[in-house]
Amino acid sequence: MTADTSARYREFKMPDVGEGLTEAEILKWYVQPGDTVVDGQVVCEVETAKAAVELPIPYDGVVHALRFDEGTTVDVGASIITVDVAPGTPSEAPAAAATEPEPEAEAAEPKGRQPVLVGYGVSEASTKRRPRRGAAAVPEQGAATAAIQAEMNGVPAPAALSRPLAKPPVRKLAKDLGVDLATITPTGPDGIITREDVHAATAPAPSPQAAPVAEPVPAPVAAASAVAGRETRIPVKGVRKATAAAMVGSAFTAPHVTEFVTVDVTRTMRLVEELKSDKDMAGVRVNPLLLVAKALLVAIKRHPDVNATWDEAAQEIVLKHYVNLGIAAATPRGLLVPNIKDAHDKTLPQLAESLGELVSTAREGKTTPAAMQGGTVTITNVGVFGVDTGTPILNPGESAILAVGAIKLQPWVHKGKVKPRQVTTLALSFDHRLVDGELGSKVLADIAAILEQPKRLITWG
């Protein structure tokens, strides 16, 4: 009956939904045990280091078990849901074989995956079980139940049960906190260690230990509890974790240079208002960011060497003959930088449409990992927060990033007289390995010149 059980239950594993991702957090389950699913039906939403993604099931059946709770971070390749693909078919109860004291049968385990209480267990290649020495080695009923539960959680169960029982996420938590599971008294069912047990093991002792006279006396417990509500600890994971790693890597890998220019954008703002009533721009959003993006694309066309990347392994500079324009977007899940593919080939209406779709998708949390890969240069609009300028950090693998400050009415010398004009500050950060000061200055000066006289979009474009 083992073959029938293996054919009946299918394990859906956490896929790699992006390039090189190793884990994902389960945000929400859309199904529960007993629900009927069909091929292609979305069963859960997960958050990777790059985006939130909905996962479809690849076969029909009935949900038999959910392997992890919502909020759990799961490694790529781990089984997350078990599906009964032949519901109603009688099969041998997997639990029966687990409790029969037959040393010969266990010593000569059949090849392939073995049935357990829920679904089927891990493969022979990943688990090697010692044969029992005889009937005296058969554990009591409670210990046998704990062994079965351990296999359900993907943990191999030694014959003597010397290894503490805990689910993989709990083991990871204990490892991160530096807690030895063998020192913890389990409170979960069948002797399983829970998250609460791990956190309790890291909590301060109710009374300070006796210490040598030479060492400082620990602070009273009462004082520690009084400060407990003054801080909140937030786990670093998902988009925030990926952003932190990327920014640290970029800041300490690429030598950054940032240049600034303040420019009168009054004419650009007038053009924005005119375009809003243009019939060719109907149905798309027209804003200053659109013309800033177009100005950057024209500047790159005039100075193509700025659009490059540094290949450290090959010791080569790779010139890009296309522009995938990244737009930094603040979302509830953190900073995302999706990009508009082949932005250099788009007309102004097409660029406006792509820009609108990119921003709305990012704010809804629906940006796919593919949309954030392959960027060449980026724009970050800090002006929406009322900020004048900044020193933006390069998106890893890109050569430049343009920060756009707030557009404000300021006194400005125009045609020999001081007049109120709409003014903004631009900041261009670039990788000094790829872009020298002259090239970076020319690119920034061209962007400013276009925004000051937007007719240059035609004469230079």
N, C-alpha and C positions, 0 to 999 in steps of 0.2 A: 504493500500500500504506500510505500515511500514515494515511488515514482508518481502515483496519482496525486499525493499531497503536494509534491514539488511542482507538478503541472498546474495544479489548481490555484495556488497562491503566487502572486507576482509582487515583487518588491520594486517600488519606484524610488530611485536614488536621487539625491540632490545633484542636479547637473551643474556644470560650469557654464553659467549664463554670460560670462564675459571672458576676456583674455587673461588667463593666469590667476583667476580668483580661486581662493582656497576654502572659503566659507561663506555662509549666508545666514541671515536671521529670518526665522519664520515670523512674519508680521501677522498673518491672519489665515485661518483655515476656512474654506468655503464649504467643506463637507464634514460629515461626522460618520463614525462607524454605523453601518447599516444602510447608508445612502447609496443609491445606484448612480454609477458614473459611466460616461461614454467616451470613446476615443476623441481626444481634443478638448475635453471639458476642463476648464480652469478649476483646480482643486485648492490652490493656496497662493498667497502673495508673499514673496520673500524680498528682503533688502540685502543687496550686496554692497560692496565698498563703493560701487559706482551708481546704483540706481535701484528702484523698487521694480520688481518684475513678477508677473503672474505666470504660474507654471501649469501647463495643461497635462493631463494624464494621457499616456500613449495607448491605452487599451480600455475595453469595456469590462464591467463587472460591478461588484458590490464592495464598498469600503469595509475592510476587515479590521484594520487598526491604524491609528495615527501614532507614529513612533515618537514624536516630539511635541511639546506644548508650544503655544504661541509665545514669542519672546525668546525662544531658545536659538542660540547660534549653532549651526550644524555644519560640519565639514563636508566639502564636496565629495561625492561618492558614497555618503552614508545613506542608508535606507530611511525614508521619511514617511512612507505610507505603504501599507499592505493591502492589496486588492484581491478579492476572491473572483477569479475570472470564470469559474464554473459553479455559481451558486446553486444550491439544491442538490449537488452531487454528493452521495454518501462517501465518506472517507474515514480512514482510521483516525481515531483521536490521538493527536501527537503526544498528549500527556501520558498515555498508557505506557509507551516504551520508555519514558523517562524514569518511571518508578519501578520497573521490573528488575529484580536482582539477578541478571544473567551476565556474568563476567565474560563468558566467551563471546556473546553477541556484541558487547561494548568494546572488547579488545579488538575485534575485527570489524570496525565501522565501515559501511559501504561508502564508496567514493561519491563525491558530489555534495550537495547541500542537504542537511539533516533536518527533519521536522521537529519543531518545538511547540510550545503551547500556543503561540500566535505565529502564523505564517510559517516560515522555515528559517533555519539558523544560518550561521556563517559558513563559508566554504572551508573545505579541508585544508586548503593552502594557507589560510589565515589563522587556523586554530589547530593545535596538536594536543590531544587529551591523553593523559596517562591511563593505562589499563588498570582496573581495580585489582587488588591483591586477593580478594576473596569476599565471602559473604560478610565477614567481620567488618569490612570497610564500607558497607552500605550505610549511609547516613540515616538519621531519624527523619520522620515525615516533614518536620519543619525545615530541616536543612535541605532536604530534597526540593521542597517548594522554593527555597531561596536560590538553589542552583538553577532551577527552571527560569525563575524570574531574571537571574543574571544573564541567561542566554537571550531572553526576550530583549534585554537592554543592550545586546551586542557585546557583552563582557564574557570571556571564557571562564567557566567555573571549574577550578581545580578540584581534584577528588576530595581533598581534605578541607576545602573551603577556606584556605588560609588567606586568600586575597579579599580585602574588604569589598562589599557589594555596593556599587554606585553606578548611576547612568553616566554615559560619556560626558555630557555637559557639566555634571557635578565633578567628575574627575578633572576636567579642564579648569573649573573654578578653583579647586583645591590646589592644582599645580600653580595657577597664577598667584594665589595667595600664599604659597609656600607651606601648605598644610599637609601633613602626613595622614592619609586616610586611615592608616592602621591605629592611630591614636584617638580616633573619634568613636564615640558611642552612638550607634545608629538609632534613630527613632522612627524610621519609615517602616512600612509593612514588610514582613519577612526579613527584617534586619538590613534593609537598604539604607544607605547614607543619603540624606537629602541636602538641598542647598542650605536650609536652615541650620542643619548640623554643622556644615562647614563654616558658615558665618558665626555660629555660636563658638566654634573653636578659636576663631580669631578675636573674639570679644575680650576686653580686659578682665582679668581675674577679679573676683569679688573683694579680695583683700590682697595687698601687696606682699610679695614673697620676702622672706628674710634675706637681707643683703649684707655683705661685709661692711665694716665700719667705714672703709676707705671710699666706698661708692656712694653717690648721692641717693638720698631717700626718695622713693617714687612719690609722685603727687597723689593726694588723697583721691579716692574714688568719687567722692561727692563733688570735687572740683571738676573732674572729667565729665560727669553727667551734666553739670551745669553748662558746659560749653557744647554739649552734644547737638543742640538745636541751632547752633550758629553757623554750621556749614552743611552743604549738600554735596554729595559725591555723585557724579554722573558717569556711568561706564562709557569709555571711549570705544566706539564701534561704528560699523557701517560707513556712511558718507563722511562723518567727522573724522574717523580713524584714517580713512584713505586720504582725505584732504590734508591732515596733519603730516602724514608720511610724505606726500607729494611735495608739500611746501618746504619741509625740512630738506628733502633731497635736492630740490631745485635751488634753494638758497645757498646750500653748501657745496653745490656741484658747478653751477653756472655762475661765472663772475658777473654780477649785475651792475649795470650803469643806468641811471635814471636822469633824463633831461626834461626840462619844463619850458612851457611857453604860454603866455597869456595872450588871448586873441579876441578881437571884436567880431562877434558872430551875429550882429544885427541883421545883415543881409540874409544869412542862412535862416534865421528865425522867420523872416518875411517869406522866404521861399517855402518853408514848411507850411505856413498858412495858405499860400497859394496852391500848393499841391493837395491840400486837404479837400479843396473844391474842384480839383481836376478830375474829369470823368475817367481817365485812364487809371486813376488811383482809387477808384470807387471800390469799397469792400475791403480795403486793407488799411492798416494803421500807419499813419504818417506822423513821425516825431523827430526830434533832433538827432536821436541815435541812428536813425536810418541814414541821414546825410553824413554823419560822422563815419559810419561804416563804409559808405560809398567813397568818401574822401580817403580813407585808409587804403581801400582797394586800388584807387587811382595812384596813390603814392607808391604802393608796392609795384604796380605796373611800371612806373617810372624808375624804380630802384629795385629790380628783382632779386638782387643779392641779399636783401634783408630777409627774404622768405626762404630760410634754410634751417637745417638741424645739424647737430654735432654727433657723429658716430664715433664714440669713444673706442669701441672694440676694433673697428676697422681703421681708426685714425683718419677719417675722411669727413669733409663737409659735404652734406647732401643738399643740393639746391632743389627746391620744390617748384615745379612749373604749374602749380595749381595752388589755390588758396582755399583752405577749409577754415572759415572764419569763426572762431570761438566767441561766445557771448557769456560772460560770467553772470549767473543767475542765483539770487538768494532764494532758497526754498525752505519749507518747514523742516526738511531733513538735513539742511546744510547747504554749502556752496556747491553748485554744479556748473560745469563749463561744457555744455553741448556745442556743437559747431555746425555751421551751414556748409554742406559739401559743395565744392566747386563754386564758391560765392563769386569768383572773378568772372564767371560766364553769365551771371544773372543780370537782367535788366532791373531798373529801379523798382517797378511794380513786383517783379518776381522776388527781389531781395526783401521788399517790405512784407510780402506774404510769408516767406521763409522765416523772417525774423519774428513775426507775430506768432507763427505756429511753434517755433522753438521756445519762446518765452512762456507761452501758455502751457505747453506740455511739461516744461520744467516745473512750473509752479503747482501743477496738478500731481506732481510726483510720478509721471508716466514716461520720463525720459529713459530710453533704452541705452544699454552700455555701448552699442554701436554708434549712437549719436554723439558719444563723448570721446570717441577714438579718432586718431588721425588729424587732430587740429594742427594748424601751422602758426597762426597768430591769433591773439585774443583782444577783445575790448571789454573793459570793466567800467560800468557807469556808476561811479561813486557819487555823482551829482544828485541822484535821486534821494540821497540821504542828507542833502544840504551841505555836503563836504566840498571844499574848494579843490583839493587835489590830494595826491598820495604817492607812495612809491610802491607800485604793484610788483608782486613776485611772479616770475615767469611760470606759466603752465609747463610741467615737465615735457621736454622734447621740442618745445617751441622756441623761436628766436626773439620774439618781441611781444609786448603787451601794452596796450594804450589805455590809460585811465582818463576818463572825461569828468571834469568837475562840474559843480553847479553853475548854471547860467544865471547871472545876476545883473541887474541894472546898476551901472557904475559910471562915475565921471570919466570921460575918455576924450582925448584930443582927436577931433575929427575935422579935417579940412581947416586946420589952424585954429579951431575954437574948441573949448571944453564943452562937451555935450553929454547928456545921459545916453549911454549905449549898453547893449546887452553883451556881456563879457564872460568868458570862461577861461579856465586854465587846463591845459592838456599836459599829461605826463607820459613819457614813453620810456619803459624799461626794456633793455635789450641785453642779449648774451654777448659779452665783450670778446669771447672767443670767435664769434661769427661776425659781429658787427662792430666796426671801429667807430670812433667818435664822429668822423666826417660823415659816414653813411647814415648813422643814427640821427645826426643833426639834420641832414637833408630830408630824410623821411618825415621827421616831426615838423620841419619848416614847410614842407609841401602840404601836409594835412592842415596846418594853420592857415596857409595861403588859400586853400580851397574853401575853408569855412569862412574866411574873411570875404572872399570873392567867389561865391558858388558857381559863377559862370565858367570857372576853370574846370568844372566837371565835364563841360563840353569841349573846351579848347585843349585840355590835357587828356581827357578820357578817350 
